Amino acid sequence: MAYIAIIPAAGLGRRMGYNKNKVFIELNKKSIIERTVEKFQNDVNCEGIYLAIREDEAEMLRKKLSGYDKVHGVFIGGKERQDSIYNVLQKIPQCDHVFIHDGARPFITKELLDDIYDNVKMHKAVICGVKVKDTVKKVSGTRVVETLPREELFITHTPQAFDYELIMHAHENARINTLSVTDDSSMVEALGENVHIVESSYNNIKITTREDLVIAESIINREGEDK
């Protein structure tokens, strides 16, 4: 048994003030997308990596990742993230499990990949996340409606891992029913299937803003290049 990794990497850097895709931004002389891909490249349980990118950046990405022999495909993404992932799902070979991971989330660890892999073999849908540190209020306008129980709340990260047949069915169901979601596990939930969660790390950040770049540099300096 093994898994295939799908990495959507079509994000822009507008919130950072960049006019290019944020995954090409370099952290300590290595791009964000290379840092992300190499984590899967080095995982013995990963048998192939497939990416979704904007058409005008596809060739640039292929050249940048040419040294990673597990990268078996770079495909053109769709209008929305879920469209991009569905496009790739239709092109990958049938497999046991699929890991879906944000291209701009380069600090996944081998321990987390192993934990998710062990769990997806027992359960068909597994996500990861961290416990909420702050008190969370549900509001309507400026009025507090409810204080949510913090111990029941998680901030979700990627990778999210699924049985191949299940995630294909979930995406097809979402398209039929015009279901728009921000993560793949929501599509699985829409089928009435159980989704399990394992604990992630607070370092497993998605790089979105300039402040995130500062945090990313701090993580690299603290943990070193061998993590």
C-alpha atoms as a printed R data frame, in Angstrom:
    type eleno elety resid chain resno       x      y       z
1   ATOM     1    CA   MET     A     1   0.000  0.000   0.000
2   ATOM     2    CA   ALA     A     2   1.125  3.535  -0.726
3   ATOM     3    CA   TYR     A     3  -0.315  6.938  -1.468
4   ATOM     4    CA   ILE     A     4  -0.247  9.587  -4.159
5   ATOM     5    CA   ALA     A     5   0.168 13.257  -3.211
6   ATOM     6    CA   ILE     A     6  -1.819 15.983  -4.952
7   ATOM     7    CA   ILE     A     7  -0.525 19.512  -4.401
8   ATOM     8    CA   PRO     A     8  -2.577 22.513  -5.591
9   ATOM     9    CA   ALA     A     9  -0.076 25.310  -6.220
10  ATOM    10    CA   ALA     A    10  -1.933 27.990  -8.152
11  ATOM    11    CA   GLY     A    11  -2.050 30.630  -5.426
12  ATOM    12    CA   LEU     A    12  -1.184 34.270  -6.026
13  ATOM    13    CA   GLY     A    13   0.888 36.510  -3.802
14  ATOM    14    CA   ARG     A    14  -1.437 39.517  -3.818
15  ATOM    15    CA   ARG     A    15  -1.792 39.662  -0.033
16  ATOM    16    CA   MET     A    16   2.010 39.795   0.156
17  ATOM    17    CA   GLY     A    17   2.271 42.542  -2.446
18  ATOM    18    CA   TYR     A    18   3.892 40.184  -4.959
19  ATOM    19    CA   ASN     A    19   2.926 39.937  -8.622
20  ATOM    20    CA   LYS     A    20   3.944 36.281  -8.830
21  ATOM    21    CA   ASN     A    21   2.796 32.982  -7.400
22  ATOM    22    CA   LYS     A    22   3.756 32.851  -3.729
23  ATOM    23    CA   VAL     A    23   5.013 29.250  -4.022
24  ATOM    24    CA   PHE     A    24   7.996 30.539  -6.009
25  ATOM    25    CA   ILE     A    25   9.095 32.834  -3.180
26  ATOM    26    CA   GLU     A    26  12.423 31.656  -1.790
27  ATOM    27    CA   LEU     A    27  13.086 30.951   1.862
28  ATOM    28    CA   ASN     A    28  16.799 30.690   2.576
29  ATOM    29    CA   LYS     A    29  17.570 30.131  -1.129
30  ATOM    30    CA   LYS     A    30  14.949 27.421  -1.688
31  ATOM    31    CA   SER     A    31  11.434 28.066  -3.012
32  ATOM    32    CA   ILE     A    32   8.364 27.315  -0.933
33  ATOM    33    CA   ILE     A    33   7.124 24.749  -3.456
34  ATOM    34    CA   GLU     A    34  10.453 22.898  -3.472
35  ATOM    35    CA   ARG     A    35  10.368 22.721   0.319
36  ATOM    36    CA   THR     A    36   6.854 21.308   0.177
37  ATOM    37    CA   VAL     A    37   7.536 18.781  -2.582
38  ATOM    38    CA   GLU     A    38  10.724 17.437  -1.003
39  ATOM    39    CA   LYS     A    39   8.798 16.352   2.111
40  ATOM    40    CA   PHE     A    40   6.766 13.974  -0.054
41  ATOM    41    CA   GLN     A    41   9.795 13.090  -2.189
42  ATOM    42    CA   ASN     A    42  11.533 11.854   0.960
43  ATOM    43    CA   ASP     A    43   8.541  9.901   2.293
44  ATOM    44    CA   VAL     A    44   8.900  6.198   1.476
45  ATOM    45    CA   ASN     A    45   5.108  5.777   1.568
46  ATOM    46    CA   CYS     A    46   4.591  8.317  -1.245
47  ATOM    47    CA   GLU     A    47   4.710  6.762  -4.703
48  ATOM    48    CA   GLY     A    48   3.995  9.833  -6.797
49  ATOM    49    CA   ILE     A    49   3.445 13.600  -6.661
50  ATOM    50    CA   TYR     A    50   1.068 15.508  -8.938
51  ATOM    51    CA   LEU     A    51   0.588 19.261  -8.950
52  ATOM    52    CA   ALA     A    52  -1.998 21.744 -10.206
53  ATOM    53    CA   ILE     A    53  -0.722 25.112 -11.427
54  ATOM    54    CA   ARG     A    54  -1.810 28.024 -13.580
55  ATOM    55    CA   GLU     A    55  -1.167 27.519 -17.282
56  ATOM    56    CA   ASP     A    56   1.338 30.363 -17.613
57  ATOM    57    CA   GLU     A    57   3.447 28.918 -14.789
58  ATOM    58    CA   ALA     A    58   3.352 25.224 -15.698
59  ATOM    59    CA   GLU     A    59   6.637 25.115 -17.599
60  ATOM    60    CA   MET     A    60   8.423 27.131 -14.924
61  ATOM    61    CA   LEU     A    61   7.233 24.701 -12.261
62  ATOM    62    CA   ARG     A    62   8.238 21.643 -14.312
63  ATOM    63    CA   LYS     A    63  11.773 23.025 -14.643
64  ATOM    64    CA   LYS     A    64  12.019 23.912 -10.957
65  ATOM    65    CA   LEU     A    65  10.916 20.428  -9.904
66  ATOM    66    CA   SER     A    66  12.821 18.488 -12.562
67  ATOM    67    CA   GLY     A    67  15.166 17.035  -9.954
68  ATOM    68    CA   TYR     A    68  12.378 15.340  -7.995
69  ATOM    69    CA   ASP     A    69  11.761 11.932  -9.562
70  ATOM    70    CA   LYS     A    70   8.465 11.361  -7.739
71  ATOM    71    CA   VAL     A    71   6.902 14.348  -9.525
72  ATOM    72    CA   HIS     A    72   4.982 12.510 -12.232
73  ATOM    73    CA   GLY     A    73   2.689 15.257 -13.441
74  ATOM    74    CA   VAL     A    74   2.123 19.016 -13.488
75  ATOM    75    CA   PHE     A    75  -1.388 19.839 -14.661
76  ATOM    76    CA   ILE     A    76  -3.381 22.972 -15.320
77  ATOM    77    CA   GLY     A    77  -5.680 23.908 -12.464
78  ATOM    78    CA   GLY     A    78  -9.315 24.950 -12.621
79  ATOM    79    CA   LYS     A    79 -11.241 28.055 -11.645
80  ATOM    80    CA   GLU     A    80 -11.430 27.103  -7.963
81  ATOM    81    CA   ARG     A    81  -9.216 24.972  -5.737
82  ATOM    82    CA   GLN     A    82 -11.688 22.075  -5.789
83  ATOM    83    CA   ASP     A    83 -11.779 22.211  -9.594
84  ATOM    84    CA   SER     A    84  -7.989 21.955  -9.688
85  ATOM    85    CA   ILE     A    85  -7.949 18.942  -7.415
86  ATOM    86    CA   TYR     A    86 -10.708 17.211  -9.362
87  ATOM    87    CA   ASN     A    87  -8.766 17.801 -12.592
88  ATOM    88    CA   VAL     A    88  -5.743 16.080 -11.092
89  ATOM    89    CA   LEU     A    89  -7.772 13.260  -9.508
90  ATOM    90    CA   GLN     A    90  -9.010 12.311 -12.975
91  ATOM    91    CA   LYS     A    91  -5.442 12.087 -14.309
92  ATOM    92    CA   ILE     A    92  -3.588 10.173 -11.591
93  ATOM    93    CA   PRO     A    93  -3.366  6.373 -11.694
94  ATOM    94    CA   GLN     A    94  -5.751  4.503  -9.429
95  ATOM    95    CA   CYS     A    95  -4.198  4.021  -6.009
96  ATOM    96    CA   ASP     A    96  -5.059  3.078  -2.444
97  ATOM    97    CA   HIS     A    97  -4.917  6.529  -0.872
98  ATOM    98    CA   VAL     A    98  -4.621 10.174  -1.858
99  ATOM    99    CA   PHE     A    99  -2.972 12.919   0.217
100 ATOM   100    CA   ILE     A   100  -4.035 16.464  -0.684
101 ATOM   101    CA   HIS     A   101  -1.706 19.194   0.542
102 ATOM   102    CA   ASP     A   102  -1.368 22.957   0.088
103 ATOM   103    CA   GLY     A   103   1.632 23.958  -1.989
104 ATOM   104    CA   ALA     A   104   2.294 26.904   0.337
105 ATOM   105    CA   ARG     A   105   2.497 24.747   3.480
106 ATOM   106    CA   PRO     A   106   6.159 23.642   3.516
107 ATOM   107    CA   PHE     A   107   6.676 22.660   7.163
108 ATOM   108    CA   ILE     A   108   4.952 19.292   7.329
109 ATOM   109    CA   THR     A   109   6.983 16.711   9.220
110 ATOM   110    CA   LYS     A   110   7.739 13.060   8.624
111 ATOM   111    CA   GLU     A   111   6.022 12.296  11.939
112 ATOM   112    CA   LEU     A   112   2.796 13.938  10.766
113 ATOM   113    CA   LEU     A   113   2.895 12.173   7.398
114 ATOM   114    CA   ASP     A   114   3.379  8.843   9.157
115 ATOM   115    CA   ASP     A   115   0.555  9.539  11.615
116 ATOM   116    CA   ILE     A   116  -1.879 10.441   8.837
117 ATOM   117    CA   TYR     A   117  -0.824  7.449   6.744
118 ATOM   118    CA   ASP     A   118  -1.274  5.017   9.633
119 ATOM   119    CA   ASN     A   119  -4.723  6.434  10.322
120 ATOM   120    CA   VAL     A   120  -5.998  6.573   6.743
121 ATOM   121    CA   LYS     A   121  -5.321  2.841   6.438
122 ATOM   122    CA   MET     A   122  -7.806  2.326   9.292
123 ATOM   123    CA   HIS     A   123 -10.237  5.119   8.432
124 ATOM   124    CA   LYS     A   124 -11.154  6.309   4.956
125 ATOM   125    CA   ALA     A   125 -10.833 10.030   5.625
126 ATOM   126    CA   VAL     A   126  -8.256 11.684   7.864
127 ATOM   127    CA   ILE     A   127  -7.426 15.351   8.381
128 ATOM   128    CA   CYS     A   128  -5.009 17.109  10.711
129 ATOM   129    CA   GLY     A   129  -5.259 20.247  12.777
130 ATOM   130    CA   VAL     A   130  -4.337 22.107  15.933
131 ATOM   131    CA   LYS     A   131  -6.420 22.985  18.954
132 ATOM   132    CA   VAL     A   132  -7.742 26.530  19.153
133 ATOM   133    CA   LYS     A   133  -5.771 28.585  21.685
134 ATOM   134    CA   ASP     A   134  -8.150 31.517  22.021
135 ATOM   135    CA   THR     A   135 -11.762 31.821  23.063
136 ATOM   136    CA   VAL     A   136 -13.987 31.809  19.975
137 ATOM   137    CA   LYS     A   137 -17.194 33.826  19.768
138 ATOM   138    CA   LYS     A   138 -19.966 33.371  17.212
139 ATOM   139    CA   VAL     A   139 -21.309 36.797  16.289
140 ATOM   140    CA   SER     A   140 -24.107 38.364  14.274
141 ATOM   141    CA   GLY     A   141 -23.085 41.817  13.150
142 ATOM   142    CA   THR     A   142 -21.509 43.202  16.321
143 ATOM   143    CA   ARG     A   143 -23.581 41.103  18.729
144 ATOM   144    CA   VAL     A   144 -22.136 38.010  20.372
145 ATOM   145    CA   VAL     A   145 -24.505 35.095  19.774
146 ATOM   146    CA   GLU     A   146 -22.586 32.266  21.404
147 ATOM   147    CA   THR     A   147 -19.273 31.362  23.018
148 ATOM   148    CA   LEU     A   148 -18.090 28.151  21.414
149 ATOM   149    CA   PRO     A   149 -16.498 25.392  23.527
150 ATOM   150    CA   ARG     A   150 -12.779 25.768  22.834
151 ATOM   151    CA   GLU     A   151 -11.958 22.164  23.693
152 ATOM   152    CA   GLU     A   152 -14.112 20.996  20.770
153 ATOM   153    CA   LEU     A   153 -12.556 23.302  18.162
154 ATOM   154    CA   PHE     A   154  -9.644 22.639  15.806
155 ATOM   155    CA   ILE     A   155  -8.017 24.746  13.113
156 ATOM   156    CA   THR     A   156  -7.558 22.381  10.190
157 ATOM   157    CA   HIS     A   157  -4.359 21.998   8.204
158 ATOM   158    CA   THR     A   158  -3.273 19.802   5.340
159 ATOM   159    CA   PRO     A   159  -2.412 17.112   4.347
160 ATOM   160    CA   GLN     A   160  -5.860 15.595   4.214
161 ATOM   161    CA   ALA     A   161  -5.839 11.912   3.298
162 ATOM   162    CA   PHE     A   162  -8.545  9.765   1.752
163 ATOM   163    CA   ASP     A   163  -9.366  6.435   0.262
164 ATOM   164    CA   TYR     A   164  -9.072  6.994  -3.481
165 ATOM   165    CA   GLU     A   165 -12.566  5.797  -4.360
166 ATOM   166    CA   LEU     A   166 -14.104  7.853  -1.550
167 ATOM   167    CA   ILE     A   167 -12.509 11.152  -2.516
168 ATOM   168    CA   MET     A   168 -13.406 10.634  -6.188
169 ATOM   169    CA   HIS     A   169 -17.017  9.973  -5.206
170 ATOM   170    CA   ALA     A   170 -17.003 13.022  -2.913
171 ATOM   171    CA   HIS     A   171 -15.748 15.331  -5.670
172 ATOM   172    CA   GLU     A   172 -18.213 13.945  -8.204
173 ATOM   173    CA   ASN     A   173 -21.061 14.402  -5.727
174 ATOM   174    CA   ALA     A   174 -19.957 17.985  -5.062
175 ATOM   175    CA   ARG     A   175 -19.986 18.765  -8.780
176 ATOM   176    CA   ILE     A   176 -23.420 17.220  -9.306
177 ATOM   177    CA   ASN     A   177 -24.858 19.163  -6.382
178 ATOM   178    CA   THR     A   178 -22.851 22.377  -7.020
179 ATOM   179    CA   LEU     A   179 -21.354 22.152  -3.554
180 ATOM   180    CA   SER     A   180 -18.704 24.810  -2.981
181 ATOM   181    CA   VAL     A   181 -16.275 24.109  -0.128
182 ATOM   182    CA   THR     A   182 -12.917 25.291   1.172
183 ATOM   183    CA   ASP     A   183 -11.495 21.852   1.928
184 ATOM   184    CA   ASP     A   184 -11.890 18.331   0.599
185 ATOM   185    CA   SER     A   185 -13.053 16.769   3.853
186 ATOM   186    CA   SER     A   186 -16.217 18.905   3.694
187 ATOM   187    CA   MET     A   187 -17.182 17.005   0.544
188 ATOM   188    CA   VAL     A   188 -16.709 13.715   2.378
189 ATOM   189    CA   GLU     A   189 -18.823 15.010   5.269
190 ATOM   190    CA   ALA     A   190 -21.540 15.894   2.731
191 ATOM   191    CA   LEU     A   191 -21.736 12.191   1.865
192 ATOM   192    CA   GLY     A   192 -22.429 11.359   5.503
193 ATOM   193    CA   GLU     A   193 -19.028  9.685   5.903
194 ATOM   194    CA   ASN     A   194 -16.939 10.009   9.062
195 ATOM   195    CA   VAL     A   195 -13.816 12.156   9.000
196 ATOM   196    CA   HIS     A   196 -11.122 11.532  11.621
197 ATOM   197    CA   ILE     A   197  -8.557 14.044  12.850
198 ATOM   198    CA   VAL     A   198  -4.973 13.743  14.087
199 ATOM   199    CA   GLU     A   199  -3.018 16.491  15.784
200 ATOM   200    CA   SER     A   200  -0.808 18.660  13.603
201 ATOM   201    CA   SER     A   201   1.893 21.158  14.602
202 ATOM   202    CA   TYR     A   202   1.527 24.917  15.021
203 ATOM   203    CA   ASN     A   203   4.574 25.171  12.728
204 ATOM   204    CA   ASN     A   204   2.567 23.643   9.866
205 ATOM   205    CA   ILE     A   205   1.601 27.093   8.637
206 ATOM   206    CA   LYS     A   206   0.215 28.083   5.265
207 ATOM   207    CA   ILE     A   207   2.276 30.981   3.943
208 ATOM   208    CA   THR     A   208  -0.183 33.675   2.913
209 ATOM   209    CA   THR     A   209   1.031 37.061   4.206
210 ATOM   210    CA   ARG     A   210   4.338 38.862   4.674
211 ATOM   211    CA   GLU     A   211   4.055 38.124   8.392
212 ATOM   212    CA   ASP     A   212   3.982 34.413   7.527
213 ATOM   213    CA   LEU     A   213   7.304 34.810   5.709
214 ATOM   214    CA   VAL     A   214   8.862 36.130   8.906
215 ATOM   215    CA   ILE     A   215   7.460 33.167  10.849
216 ATOM   216    CA   ALA     A   216   8.701 30.787   8.142
217 ATOM   217    CA   GLU     A   217  12.243 32.152   8.332
218 ATOM   218    CA   SER     A   218  12.096 31.757  12.111
219 ATOM   219    CA   ILE     A   219  11.021 28.109  11.804
220 ATOM   220    CA   ILE     A   220  13.863 27.394   9.373
221 ATOM   221    CA   ASN     A   221  16.434 29.067  11.608
222 ATOM   222    CA   ARG     A   222  15.131 27.280  14.705
223 ATOM   223    CA   GLU     A   223  14.753 23.790  13.259
224 ATOM   224    CA   GLY     A   224  17.482 23.751  10.647
225 ATOM   225    CA   GLU     A   225  17.408 22.459   7.074
226 ATOM   226    CA   ASP     A   226  17.320 18.781   8.055
227 ATOM   227    CA   LYS     A   227  13.784 18.832   9.466
